[in-house]
Amino acid sequence: MPDIVITEFMDEGPVEELKAGYDVHWDKTLCDKPEELKALLGDAVALIVRNRTQVTDDILSAGPKLRVLGRLGVGLDNVDVPACERFGVKVCPATGSNNVSVAEYAICAMMMLLRGSFYAKDDILAGKWPRTGNVGLEARGRTLGLLGFGMIGQSAARMARGLEMEVIAHDPHVPGDAQGWKLAERVSLDDLIARSDILSVHVPLLPETRNLIDAAAMARMKKGSFLINTARGGVIEEDDLIAALKSGQIGGAALDVFADEPLSQEGAAKFAGVPNLIMTPHISGVTEESSAAISTITVANVLRELEGVS
């Protein structure tokens, strides 16, 4: 029986580092095989997962020797944290590993939405030359609103200021005297919604943030403004967003995350034909650089908990 079980993809170098001292079982598809996973946990002292493995009471019960859970990423909505506490399992996310990756994605998506011309390929290939129908907008002088102002939000703010944008942010969990506020104006949630030309979501999915951006919030946004979500799907009410995109109240949106992942046939069908919508499969935090950092940080976290290696 292995000492360490890894259920999803990660860089091979850090895995080899673990193998130098431990018996490691690494199967990138274990996230889809919970019964097989449970069978492997009998002697395991560490479990390493990404975002698809559901770490539940049932899984934890199968690993009586588990001491640490390494999370290849930062979100914990697939992890039953209170259950981990009950079982004495230390949860270690790879904090800070993908700040730049996610922030760059948000800024890139913003630029694509503002210009609007990236949907012209089919017309061009069909022999059309639709210049007048693809006149976009500049970022300079517009207001980027950041819902959530942790490390990712602050990275995005730094990039947006380089584009000569006004940056505003709302995050009640960041103290008013924090250094990060030099990068953005601290505003209320109501002001954030009303003033943003582009609203980018960077908050975890919690009871107080679930469906926070719903029809009522979208109705208070500037007509034709843009929404970007790289955080968690449940923060934006998807059916309300679809209606707002169809009506033109929201001018465009970029979604990297969804209420249910991967999308079911029904979930995918509701997005069919929705205008001005960019969709990607939860990859805003996945670049070669961030993947290497995530794997390295996760292994360091696991080794620190197992044997005090820093």
N, C-alpha and C positions, 0 to 999 in steps of 0.2 A: 504493500500500500504506500502511496506517495506521501511525502512530507508537505509538499506544496502543490496545489492544483490551480491551473490557469485555464479559464474557460473561453477566452476570446483572443483576438489578435493583439500582438505587441511586437516590439523590436526583438530580434533574436539575440543581440549582444547582451542585454541585461538578463535575458533568460539563461544564457550560458553562465553568467555571474552567479545566479541562484544555484545552478546545477553543480557548481564547484563545491558547494557545501551541503546540498540537500538533494533528495530524490524528488524530481519535478515531473509532474504529468501535465503536458500542455496539449490541449485539443481546442482549436479555434471554434469548433462547433458544439462544444459542451453546453453553451448557453441555450441550445435548443433541445437538450437531452437531460432534463432535471433528474430522472430516475438514475441514469448512469452517473451523473454528478454526485448524487447522494451516496451511491455505492462506493465512490472513490474517496469519500471524506472521512472514513473511519479513523485513520491515523494522522490526518492532515493537521498541521499547525498553522497553515496559512492558506487563504483562498484569494486569488487575484481575478478580478472581473472588470469588464468595461460597463456599458450601459444596457446591454440586452439581458444579462443574467439577473434574474429576480432573486435577490437574497432575502428569503423569507424565514419565518420561524421553522418551517418544515426543513429547509436546507440546513439551517444552523443546527437543528436537532441531530442531523446525520453526522455532524462533525464535533464530537465531544471534546476533542483536543485542540480545536481551533483557538488561536490567540490573536490573529490579526487578519483583517480584510483589507487588501490593497485594491483601491479603486483607480482604474486606468482612465482618469478624467476627474472632473470636479463635482458634477451633479450627483445627488444621492437619492433621487426619487425612485430608483430601482432597489434601494437598500432599506430594509426595515431597521432603522437605527435604534429605536427602543429595544427591539429584539436582540440586536447585537450587544447592547448594554447588559441585558438580562443574562446573556450567555457569556459575558466577560470577553467579548471580541472587540478589539480596538479597530475602529474604522479610520482608514488613512487615505483620503483623496489626494490626488496629485495637484495640490493647490499651486496656482501660478504657472502651470505648464503650457497652457494654450491661450493666454491672454492676448498675445499679439495676433495669433491666427484668427481668433473669433472677431477681434476688433477690425482686422483687415477685411475680413469677409463682410462685416456690417458696412464699412465704408465703401467697399467695392459694390455691394448690392445697392447702396444709396445712389452711387454715381450711375449705375445702370438704370435705375428707376427714374432718376432725374432726366437723363438724356432720352430714354424711351426708344432709341433708334435700334436697339439690339434685337428687335423683333422683325427687322426688315429683310432678313435673308431670303425667305420664300418669295417675296415680291421681286427682289433683285434677280433671283434665279429664274423667275417667270418672265423676265424681260422688261419689268417695270423699273422705274427710277424714281422712287417716292420721296424726293427730298423735302417737298413742302409739307408732307404729312409726318415728318420725323424731326421737327424742330424741337429741341429739348430745352432743358433748364440748366443754369449754372448752380454749383454748390455755393460759391462765394456769396456772402451776404445773407444766406438762408439760415434758418434756425434748426439745429439738430437737438432733439430732445432725447435724453437718456433716462429710461425708466430702470433704475438700478445704477449705482455708481461705485461698484467695487473695482477690482483691478482691471477687469475687461472694459467696463464703462469708462474708466479713467484713461485707458489706452486709446479707446475710440475718441475721447475728447481731445487728447493730444494730437491725434491725426487730423481731426476736423478743424482744429485751430490753425493747423498748417495750411488748410484750404480757405482760410479767412472766413470761417463760419462763426456764427454766434452759437454757443453751446450752453444749454440749460440742462439741469438734471434734478431728479427727485429720488431720494433714498433716505428714509427716516432712520436707518441703521448706521449711517455714516455721520459721526459727530460733526457739528458745525464748524469746529476749529481744525478739522482734518486738512492736511496739506493739499489733498486732491481738489478741494474746492477752489484752488487758484486756477484750475483748468475750466471751470464751469460755474454758472450762476445757480445757486441753490434755490429751488422753487417748490411750491406746493404741487400736489398731483393735479389739481384742477388747472393751475397755470401751465403745467407741463403739457397737458392735453390740449389746451386752448392755443398755446403759442407755437407749438412745434410744426415746422414744415415737414420734417421727417422725424418720426418717433421710433426709436430703436429699443427693444426690450432686452434687459440684462438682469432679470431677477429670477430667483429659484421658484419652483412651483410649490407653494404653501397654501393652506386654506385661505389666507387673506389675499393671495395673488391669483387664485384660480378664477378664470374668466374676468379678470380685472379690466381688460380692454374688451368691452362688450358693445352692444348697439348703442347704449346711452353714451358711452365714452366716445365712440366713433362719431356720433352726431354732434359732439362738442368740438371735434377736431376741425381744422380748416378744411373747407371743401377742396378736394383734389390733393390733399396731403398724402404722405406715404408712410407705410408701416413695415418694420423689419423685425423679425423674431428669430434670434439665434439662441434663445434661452431654453424655454420649455413650452411645448405646444399648448398646454392647458391655460396659459396666461391670456391668450387671445381666444375669444369665442369664435370658432371657425365659421359656423353658419352665419353669424352676424357679419363677419368680415366678407364672406362671399356676397352677401346682399349689398354691403356697402361698396364693394368693387363693381358690382353690376350696375348700381345706381349712379356711380361716379362720385359719391361722397368721399371715398378713399380712391386716390388716383392710381395707386399701385401698391403692391406688397411683395415682400420677399420672405418666404417661410423656409427655414432650414429644419424646423421641428414641428411636430404634429401631436394632437391629443392622443392618437394611437399610432404606434410605430412597430413594424412597418405598416403602411396603409392597407386596410382591407379593401376588397373590391368596392364595397359600399362607400368607404371613406374616399377612395380615389374617384369614384363616379361623381361625387358632389362637387369636385373641383374642375371637372371637365368643362371646357368652354368659358371658364372664368377669365375675364380680360385682365391684362397688365399684372400677371402673377408669375413670379419666379419661385420655383420649388426645387429644393435640393435635399438629399437623404441624410440629414443630421451629420453634415461633414464640415461645418464651419470651423470646428476646432481641430480638424484633422489635416495636417500638412506633414511633410517629411520631418520638418524641424520640430513641430509640436509632438508628433508621435514619438520621436526619439526622446524628447524631454519628459513626456508622460511616462514612458517605460523606465527611464533612468530614475526619475523621482519615485515612482512606485516601488521599484526594487530597493532603493535606499530606505524608503519608509518601512518596508517589510523587514529588511535586515536589522534596522534599528530596533524594531519591536521584538524581534526574535533573539537578537544577541548583542544589542547595544552598539551596532556599527553605525557610524554617522557619515 
